[in-house]
Amino acid sequence: MPDYQKELVEYRLQTAEEKLHSAKILLDAGEYKDSIGRSYYAMFSAVRAILALDKVDFSKHAGVIAYFQKEYVKTRKFDKKYSKYISNAFQIRNNCDYTDFFLVSKNDALEQYEKAVEFIEKIKIYLLPDIE
């Protein structure tokens, strides 16, 4: 893998970790909608790290998610539960940001955070051979 590609993968993983850290801070502060948003963006950034391996990117979130599902979930590189994790997180994040009176609980935010932690760990394990 060329150095620039490796740097992009590492940068996107670092971004995922930063967003995950922010999600935890927001969760602990009782800012549940914003925590959910950061958990989603942590997963999204991790998926974009994988896309850097393939030298592809998309301008829309749905494109990133669809590519991950087609190239990594349907090919069984990742369990289909990870497709559900990011798809559900995307929908919930959209509702938090754009739906009036959309309510979330601490448990909702905690669940999204825990899924993001698992999701990112799985992606890091997958990417490890390529970035060492």
N, C-alpha and C positions, 0 to 999 in steps of 0.2 A: 504494500500500500504506500503510495506517495506521502511524503511528510505533510503536505498541505491537507490531504484527506484525513490523515490521522489527527492532525490538529483540530480539524472541524468536528470530528467525532468526539474528541476529548472536550472541546469547547461546549458542545451541545449537552454532553453528559454533565459537565460542571454547571451549566445553566439549569438542568433538571434538578440537580442537588440543591442549588440555591433556591429554586422555587419551592422545593419540598421543605426546606428549612423555613421559608417564609410561611408556608401553609401551617406548620406546627406552631409558630409564633402567633399567628392569627387565631388558630384553634384555641390555644391557651388563653388568648385575650378575649375570647367570646365572640370573635368576628367570624361567624360561621359561613356566611355566604362568600366572603373574601377568601377564607381558608379553602373552601371548595374550589374556587377559581384557581388558586395557586396549585392545589393538588392536580387539577386537570392540566394546567400548563406544565407542571413537572413531567407528567406522563407524555404530553405532546412533545416536549423538548427531547425526551428520551427516544421517542419514535423517530424524531428527526435525526438523531444520532445514527440510528440504523440506516435511514435513507441516505446519509452521507456515504455509507459503504457502497451503495449502488449508484452514487453520483446523480441522484434525483432529488427534486424538491417540488413542492406545489405551493401555489399562492393561497389556496383555501384549506382550512382545517379538514374539511370533508375529504379532500383529495389525499392528504397525508394519511388519514385514518383508513380510507379505502385501499390505498396502496399497501399499508401494513397488513390489512386483512387478506388481501389477495396474494401477496408475495411471501408473507410470513406465517399467517394463521392457516390459510387453506393448504399450504404446503407442509403444515405440521411442524414448522420450526418453533412455533409458539402454540401453547394450548389455546383453545378457543375462548376460554374464560378471560384471557387478556384482551381479546377483541371486545368482549362485553364490558370489561373494565373501562376502556378508553371511550367506547361509544356512549355508555351511560354517563360517564364523567362529562363528556362533551355536552350531552343533553341537559344535565343538571346545571352545569356552568352557564349554559345559555339561559335556562330558566331563572337562575339567580340574577343574571345580569339584565335580562330583558322582560321578564314577566312581573307585572305589578302584583304585589301582595303575595309573592311566592315565599313560603315559609320553609325554613330548614331548622333542624334541631342540632344540638351538640352531637348526638349519635350519628346524624347524617354526615356531618363534617368529619367526624372521627372515622367513619366507615370509608369515606373517600380518601382520607389521608392514609389509612392503613393499606388500602388497595394500591395507592400510588407508591408507597414504600415497597410493597411486594413487586409491583410492575417494574419499577426502576431497578431493583435488585436483579430481576430476571433478565432484563436487557443488558445490564452490566456484565452478568455472567456470559451472556451470548457474545458480547463484544470483546471480552477480555483477550481471547487469542489474537484478535486483529489489532489491538492497541498496545500490546506488550512489546 
